[in-house]
């Protein structure tokens, strides 16, 4: 048998599990995307920048080497050697990337070829052309410059352009994969969020409606009973939890209360009839007592008549005593039944109090879930900060591509390949910025869904408040029923006490009549005693008559109370 607490905890456990799954998946997805972006930024873009710089370096050094041979200016030579040292450092960085396994085999092969051609060209310039020129063989140096140096430099530039092209394609593919993975993750997160929101909404509405409807049925039934109407149909229990047990208890109380009130009605009718019979018997006994007194005054003429009247009085008193004892027994039965009904009503009130406690636990669970949804909104804000960081990286990359395009323009014809690469880098930066904007938009949707879920939780909390109020009304109805039952029980106890008193009085009268009968058989010897006994009998009959009138009045009050109930 499942309790309300168990059902509610399981329902919200399912919702919380869905929310945790969404949060974990979102966290892992963002971390993975962040790692991919960092890898692209730290490795691929850095490698791409170094390769581009080598392309520009070869073209620039070829130009200043040629200027040195043509114009014989020492600053060109110094500038060439300085740029060569920088290029060698860049080549070392690229070789370290190869050794660390940070680039693909295809790029490694192209890089090795570009490095070989660059070394071949650089060796020609530094070890042949410049020494020949410095030694005075300028024509030969110029011939080597035109025949070998320029073709070698163009081969090196083309080789580095091929490295850039291959690396650019790899970076583009990685970026596309990251964007595709990000889009798939967005779709999964949106679908999971919609499912979690729908599950929370459906579970909250089902729980609230189930509890509020059952509570409303119980309250309506108890209000009907509190007004005295016991004819209503029993409530059908749809579950076996606390609400179901409360419905069964209210049905049992209704049936028992109806049977109890029927027995009270029957008993009150018997009490009224017995009190009328008792009153008639008392009047008859009083008349007999007066007749006995008259007989004693004329004892000499009518002794036999007095004896017969005394015997008749004895029989009447015996019948009256039987009726009184029956009333007393019936009153005790009714009193016991009223106590049983009061206990059942008290048990029902206890169940209502427990139900109110359960409703309080429900309200606490709803508030906890609302707090968790607020935390989810805060996590979404943190994800938004990561998206802003990605946007910043994209803007920096875009700025880098702009600088590269400027340098390519300065390089002229030799920088055309470098300009193409810069344009591709700019496009990649724009795609990264668009992905970051889409992530930011998704975060906004998640925050809106979280706000809607919080509103739903607030609505569920209101429904729980209504259920608690309904349970409190049921508790008040039970208390009214208990009060009415105690009132009826007190009336029955009064009837029982009066019946017992009448039984004692009837016994006393019966004893007096027996004495009167004995005195009638010996009238001539005990006339004085018979006169005294007849006076005592008359007084006793007056007491019996008064008791019968009191019992009749109590029975009338009981009948008036019973008219308030319909059964």
N, C-alpha and C positions, 0 to 999 in steps of 0.2 A: 504494500500500500504506500503510494507516494504522497508526501506531504506538500503543502503549498511552498514551503521554504525550499524543498528539494527541487521542485519544478522551476521556481524562479532562479535559483542558483545555477541549475543546468542551462536554462535559457540564456542567461547573461554570460555563462562560461563559454557557450558557443559563439556568442557575439564577440566577446573579448578575444577568443582564439582567432577568429577571422581578422580582427583588428591587429593582433600581434603578428599574424602571418603577413598582412599587408605592410605593416611597419618594417618587419625584418626584410621582406622582399625589396621594399623601397630603399632601405638602408644599403643592402648589398648591391642593388642596381646602381645607386648613386656612387658608391665606393668604386665599383667596377668601371663606370664611365669616367670617374675622376682619375683612376689609375691609368686608363687608356689615354686620356687627355694629357696627363703628366708625362707618360711615356713618349707620346708624340712630340710634346713640347721639349722635353729634356733630351731625347735621343734623335728622333727623326728630323725635327726642325733644326736642331743644332748641327746635325750632320749635313743637312741640306744647306744651311748657311755657310758652313765651312767649305763645302764643295763649290758653292757659288763664288765664294771669295777666292778660291783657287783659280776658277775660270777667269775672273776679273784680274787676279794677280799675274797670270801668265800673259794675258793681253796687255796689261799695263807695263810689265817688265820688258816685253818684246818692243813696245813703243819707245820706252826710255833708252833701251840698249841701242836701238836704231838711231835715236836722237844723238846719243853719245858718239856713234861712229860718224854721223853726218855733220854734227856741229862742234865736236871736240870740246865739250864742256864737262869739266870734272864733276860738277854737281849731279849730272845725269848718271855717271858711273856710281857715285856714292849712293844715290837714290836707288839705283838698281840693286846694289849689294844689300842695302837695308831691307828692301822689299823681298829680296831672296831669303834673308834670314827669317823674316816673318812667315814667308811661304813654307820654309822648312819646318817651323814650329807647327804650322797648321797641318802639314803632312804627318807630323808625329802624332797629333791629336787624332787624325783619321786612322792611322795605323793602330793606335790604342783601341779605337772603336772596333777595328777588325779583331784584335786579340781578345777583347772582352766579349765577342760574339753578339754585339748589339746591332749588326747589320746582316742582311741576307747574303747568300752565296753569290747571287747574280750581281749585287752591288759590289761585293768584295772583288769579283773578277774584273768588273769594269774599273774599279778603283785601282787595282794593281796595274792594269793597262795604262790608265791615265798617269799614274805615278811614274811608270817606266818612261813614257813619252816625255813627261815633264823633266825627269832627270836627264834624259838624252838631250833635250833642248838646252837645259841649264848648263850641262857639261860643255856643250858646243860653245856657248857664249862665254862662260867663265874661264875655260881652259884653252880655247883656240882663238876665238874672235878677239876678245879683249887683249890677251897677250900679244897677238899679231899687231893689233892697232897700237898698243903702247910701245912696241918695238920699232915702229915706223912703217910697217908693211900695211899701210892703210888700204891700198887697192885690193890686196888679197883679203883683208878683213871685210871690206865692203862686199867683195864677191861672195864670200862665205855667208855673209848676212843675207844677201839676196837669194842665193841658190839653196842654202840649207836652213838657215836660221828661221826665216819666215815660214817655210813649209813645216818645219818641226814645231814651231810655236802654234801654227794653225791646227796641226794634228793633236797637240796637247790640249788646246782649247776645245776642240771637238770631242776629245776623250772625256774631259771634265764635264762638258755639256751632256754627254751621254750618261755619265754618273748622276748628274742632277736630274736628268729625265727619268732614269730608272728609279731613283730614290723618291722623286716626286710622285711617280705612279704608285709606288708602295705606300707612301704617306697618304695619298688620295684614297687608295683601297682601304687602308686602316681607318681613315676618317669616315668613309662610307659605311664600313662595318659598325663603327661606333654609333653613327647616327641611326642606322637600321636597328641595332640592338636597343638604342634609346627609345625609338618609336615603338618597338614591340613591348618594351617594359612599360611605356606610358599606357598602351592599350590594356595590358594585363592589370596595371594598377587601377585604371578607371573601372574596368569590369569588376575587379575584386571589391573596389570601394562601393560600387552600386549594389553588389550582392550583399556586402556587410550592412549597408544602410537599409536595404529591403528586409534583410533578416531581422535586424534590430527593430524596425518598425512593425513588422508582422508579429514577432514574438511579444513585443510590448502591448500591442493592441489585443492579441489573443488572451494574454494573461489578465490585462485590465478588464476586458469585456467579460471573461469567464467569472472573475471574482465579483465584479459589480452587479452582473445580472443575477447570480446566485444570492448575493447579499440582499438585493432588492426584493427577490421573491420571499426570502425569509422575513424581511422587515414587513412586507405587506401582510404576510400570514400572521405574524405576531401582533401587528396592529389590529387586524380583524379579531383575533382572539381576545386582545385587551379590551375591545369594545363589546365582548360578550357573544360574538358570533362564532359558534363552533361547527357550523355546517359546511365550511369550505372544503374543497378537495385537497388531498395530500399533495405535497410537493415531490416531484420525481427527482431523485438524486442522480446527477450525471457523472459524478466522480466519487472516489473513495478517499479523498484528502480531508483536511479539517472542515472545509465547506460542506463536503458530502456528509461527514459525520454530524455536522451541525444540523443539516436538513433532516437526517434520520432522527436525531434527538428531538427536533421540533415536531416532527410527525408523531413520534411516540408520545410526546407530552400532550399533543392535541387529542390523540385517541384516548389516552388515560384520563385527561381532564374531562373529555366529553362523557366517558363512562362514569367518572366520579360525580359529575354534575347530575347525570341521570339517576344515579343511586341516591344522591342527596335529595333530588326532587321526589323520588318515590318514598324515601324515608320521611321527608317533611310532610308528605300527604298522609302517611301512616300516623305520624305524630299528631297532625291536626285531627284526624279521625279519632285517635285514641283519646286526645284531650277532650273532644266533644263527648265521647262515651263516658270518660271519667267524670266530666261535669254532670252529665245526666245521672250517673250512678251516685255522685255526691248528693245531688238534689233528692234523689230517691231515698238515699240513706238518711238524709235530714228529715224527710217526711216520716220515714219509719221510726226515727228516734222520737219525733214529736208524738207519733202514734203510741210508742211505748210509754211515753210520759202520761198520755191520757189513759192508757190501759192500767198503769200503776195506780192512778187516782181512782179508777173504778175497778180495782183488782179483784174485788169479790165477784163482780158480775162476769168479767171477760178474761180470765187468766189464760185459757187455751188460745184465744186470738193473739194475745201478746207473745206467747211462745212461738206460734207460727210466723209472726212478723219478724221475730228475732232470727229464726232460722233462715227466712228469706233474705234478711240483711247479711247474714253470714255468707250465703251463696253469692250475693251481689258483690260483696267486698272481695271474695276470692277471685271472681272474674275481673274485678277492677285491678287487683294485685297482679294478675297474669298480664293484663294489658300494660301496666306500668313497667313490669320487668322487661316486657318485649320492647317497649320504648327505650329503656335504658340500654339494652343490648344493641338495638339499632343505632342509637346515638354513639355508642362506643365504636361500632364498625365505621360509621361515617367519619368519626374523628380520626381513626387510623388512616382511612383513605385520604382525608384532607392532608394529613402529615406526609403521606407518600407523595401526593401531588406537589406539595410544597418542596420536598426534597428534589423531585425531578425538575421542577422549575429552577431551583437553585443550581442544579447541575448544568441546565441549559444556559444560565447566566454565566457560569464559569467558562463554558465553551465559547460564549460570545467574547469574554475578556481575552481568552487565548487567541481568538481570531483577530482581535484588535491589535494584540502584540505582533502577530504575523504581518498585519498590514504595515505596522511600523518598520519591521524588518525589510519589507518590500520597498518602502520609501527610502530607507538607507541604501539599498542596492541600486536603486535608480539614481540617487545622488552620486554614488561611487562611479557608476558608468558614465555619467555626465562629466565627472572630473577627468576620467581617462580620455574621453573624446577631446576635452580641452588640451590635454597633454599632446594628443595627436596633432592638433592644430599648431602647437608650439614646435613640434618636430618638423612640420611642413615649412615653418618659417626658417629653420636651420638649413633645410634643403634649398630654400630660396637663396640663402647666402652663398651656398656652393655654386648655384646657377649664376649668381652675380660674379663669382670668381672666374667661372668659365668665360663669361662675357668679357671680363677684363683681359683674360689671356687672348681671346679672339681679337680684341681691339689692339692689343700690343702687337700681335702677329700681323694685323692689317697695317699698322704703322711701320713694322719692319719691312713688309713687302713694298710699301711706298718708298722707303729709303732705298731699297734695293733697285726699284724702278728708276729712281733719280741717278743712282750710280751707273745703271745700265745706259741711261741716256748720255751720261758723261763719257762712257766708254765708246759710244758711237756704234759703228758696224760690229765691232767685236763684242759688244754688250747686248746684242739682239737676243741671243739665247738666254742670257741672264734676265732680260726684261720679260721674256715668256714665262720663265720660272717665277719671277716676282708676281706676275699676274695670277698664276696658278695658286701661289701662296695666299694672295689676297682673296681669291674665291674660297679657298679652304677656311680662311678666317671668317668670311661672311657666313659660310655654312655652319661653322661652330657657333657664331653669334645667334643664328636662327634657331639652332637646336637648344641653346640656352634659353632663348625667349619661349620656345615651346615648353621646356621644363618648367619655367616660371608660370606659364599659363596653366599647366597641369597642377602645379602646387596651389594655384588660386582655386581650381575646381575642388581639390581635396579639402581645402579650408572651408569652402562653401558647403560641401557635403557634411563636414564635421559640425558646422553651425546648425545645419538642418537636423542632424541627429541629436544635437544637444536640445534643440527646440522640441523634438519628439519625446526625448527623455523628460523634459519639463511637463509636457502634456500628460505623459504616463504617470508622473508624480502627482498631477492634479487628479487623475482618475483614482489613484491609490488613496488620495485624501478623501474623495467622495466615498470610497469603500469604507474607510475608517469611520466617517460620519454615520454611514448606514449601520455599521456594527454597533456604534454607540447608541443609536436609536433602538436597535434590537435589544441592547442591554437594558435601556429604560423600560421597554415593553415587558421584558421578563420581570423587572422589579415591580411593575404595576400588577402583573399576574400574581406574583408571590404575595403582595399586600392583600389582594382580593381573597386569595386562598386562606391566608391567616385570619382574615375577618370572618370568613365562613366557618373556619375551624373553631374560632372563639364562640360563635353562635351555637354550634353543635355541642360544645362543651357546656354551655349554659343549659341547653336542652337536657344533656345527660345528667347534670347536677340536679335539675328540677325533677327529672324522672326518678332519680335515686331517692330524693327527698320524699316524693309522693309514694314511692314503694315503702319507705319507712313509716309514713303516715298511715298508709292502707293496712300495713301489718298491725300497727297500734290500734286502728279502728276495729280490725278483725278480732283482735284479742278482747276488746271491750264488748263486741257483740256476742262473742262466746260467753263472756261473763253474764251478759244480759240474758242469754238463752238459759244458762244454768239458774240464774235468779228467777226466770219465769217458771221453772219447774217446782220451785219452792217459794212461790209468791207469798204465801201467807207467813212464812218465817222470815223472809228477807226483803220485805217491801221497801224498807228505808234504803237498803243497799242498792236495790233496783232503781230507785229514784235518783240516787247519786250517779249510778252508772249511766242512766239515760241522759243526764245532764252532760257528763263527760263525752258521751257519744255525740251529742249535738255539737259540742265545741270542736270535737275532732272532725266532724263532717264539714263544719265551717272552714277549718284549716284545709281539708281536702279540696273544697270548692275554690278556695283562694289559690291553692297550688295549681288546680286545673285551669283556672282563669289565666294564671301566669304562663303556664305551658302553652295555652292557646295563643296568647299574645306573642310569645317567642316564635311559635310555629308560623304565625302570620308574618312576622318580620323576615323569617327565613324564606318564605314564599315570595315576598317582595324582592329580596336579593336575587332569588333564582330567576325572576322574570327578566332580569337584565341580560341573561344568557340565552342564546338560541342554539338548541341542540336537537 
